[in-house]
């Protein structure tokens, strides 16, 4: 057993309001510069929809992630020889139109226009060519749409077939925030010809060395989530860094810190590095989730703690892992699920699937329905989070429904439901963490390089005061 630490994120999709605050703050911090105009390290998609870039989930087209060839794990983009032949031209490389051509507006026309009978118009101009352009697509073009031709191209709907009829009374939608998953088995790392992409030893964050990167761009098609980008100005690859400078100072990512809906949880997981390859090689994609759970170890197990110490995991990290909210959500209550585990990268950003309004045909009959009676089809959620395994989705949604039932019974004084999976105390803890948890309860990261926790750093803000030059005040 080789225990390593991994910074992990869980998002509660029940609470995402689709405000895009996370996208904007991330954009302002990391990609607000020339060459990165089209990049969104964090974006929020409306599902069903084709996403950003277009149809990123269709690996038959993009060839991202891993696949099994004779029982061995190989990159879907091809063998080393095949990738060498595609070194100067990669047919699965996304183009600018697959993302969107970034634009601004000709504001100078508004400022300098002489007096006219008609209001002057600020027309869009490309940030790439600086020429006038017609806007045809954007990073959240399908925002808040649940119908239409683009939505029907969602690969997850196509896999389900005609079992879901998008009638007006049964239309459904949900928000899906996405950033780099900082996978345990990252395809981008394996595909890089220069060895510029690496996974950090101390916290599992996947980064790109800007000094070593030569702009071959093989990492971009290899990533099945399409969260590696090419900076056309610097000729380097870039991606979400999990805000590692903030992590090193005991602070969470910017997207977590600014999330309006408070959907994000961050903490430390301890996992067995020796089991990563076997988990990724699981023959049945529907069983990869169970294998991922097996990789995650109990941070309070003395054997796990001792093994982690032998691998150089610090006491601060071990202490943070013992109180990690993400461990409780992923392994303790089995509420969080990985995004598209069938890609075999073993992602470390997890999602709690959303409960949704009651479907039209059931709404007059029940108050709290069964999971199959909800508007978002179980099969659709299964395509997103469990490689089509509906049993796992049903169990997860039932735990969330049981929590609501228990809290309702406590509020109105009714008897508790029968056949509960956990006792009432566990459901109360679940409710407190999912619904009313404070900032310090959602985020449990080790103290940074300064040796101070996030709470201590917050207390120090504004405490230094002002000192006049020369000290004569």
C-alpha positions, 0 to 999 in steps of 0.5 A: 500500500502506497498512500498519497494525498490528493486535494479533492473537490465535491460540487452539490448540483442541488445548490448550483444556481447557474450564476457563472460567478465561478467562471468570471472570477476564474477568468479574471484571475487566470485567463484575462490576457492575450492568447487566453481570451477563449479559455475558461478554466472553469465554466458552467454548462446547462445540461442537456446540451453540447457544452464547451467545447462543442460535444466534448463528451463524444470520445468517438470523435475526439478520442480522449481518455483511455481504453482497453486493448487486450486487457491493457490500458492505452490512450485512445488517441493511439499508440506512441508511433501513431501519436508520433505520426500525428506530431505536426498534424492531429486530426482530433485537435479542437479548433477555435470554432469548437470553443468560440471566437472571442470578441469585444465591441467597437466601443470607440464608435460610441465615444467618437461618433458625431451627432446623427439622427440614429444611435451609433452601434458598437459592432462586435470585433474579433479579439483574434483578428481584430476584424468585424465578425458575426457572433455565432457561438459562445462559451455558454450559448445554450445557457438555460435552454432545455430544448432545441436542436443543439440540446438534442445533440447531447451525446448522453441523450443519444445514448439513451435513445428515444426513451426520453421524449422532450415534451414541454411538460417533461423538459428538464435541465440542470447546471454542470460546473466544470474545471480540470479534474486533476485525475489520478490517471491523467491522460494529458500527462501520458500524452505529452511528448515533452513531459511538460505536464506532471502531477504534483507529489504533495497534493496531486494537482496536475500542472503544465511546466511553461518552461518545458512545454513545446506546444505539441498540443497532444495533451488537448485531444488526450484530455477527455474533458477538454480542459487543457487549452493552447495559448496561441500567443505564447505557443504553450499549453495551459490549464486549471491549476487548482489555484495552487498558489492559494493551496500553498497558503491554506486557501481554497480555489478562487471558484470555491471561495466566490461560489454564490450557491456554496456548492463546493467542498474542498478537502484532502483524500488519502488514496492507494497509488498502487491500485490506480492502474488496476482501477483504471483497467476495470473491464466493466466501465460500470464498475469503475466507480466502485473501484475508485471508492476502493482506492480511497482509504480511511484517514483514521486507519492507523495502518493508512496513517503509518503508510502515508508517513512513510511516503512523506505525507505531512502531519498537517495534511493527515490532520486535514484528511481526518476532518475532510468533508469530501471524504464524508460525501464520497466514501462515508455517505456515498453521495458524490459521483465522478464525472464520466468514469468510463473515460478511465482517468479517475477524476478527483472532482466529484458531483452530488447529483441533483434532485429535481421537480416531480414529473408532471404525471406524478405531481398530483399523487405524492409530496416527496416522490421516489427517485424514478418519479423526478423530472431529470431521468435517472438514465440521463444522470447515469450516463453522466456519473456512473457509465450508465449504472442506474442502480448507483444513481437510484441509491444516491438519490434515495439517500438524498430523499431519505434525508429530506424525509427525516428532516421533514418528520423532525420538523412536523413531528411525524414518525420517521420513515421505515427502512432507513439506510442510516440512523436519524443522527447521520441524516441530520449531519448530512443535512447540516453539511449539505444545506447549512454548512459554514465556510469553515465546514465546507473547506478543510485544507491543511495550513499553508507554507506560513503554518497558519490555517485559513481561519487564522489568515482571515483573522489577520486580514486588516489587522496590520493597520496603517503606519506613517512613513518615518513613524511620526504619526 
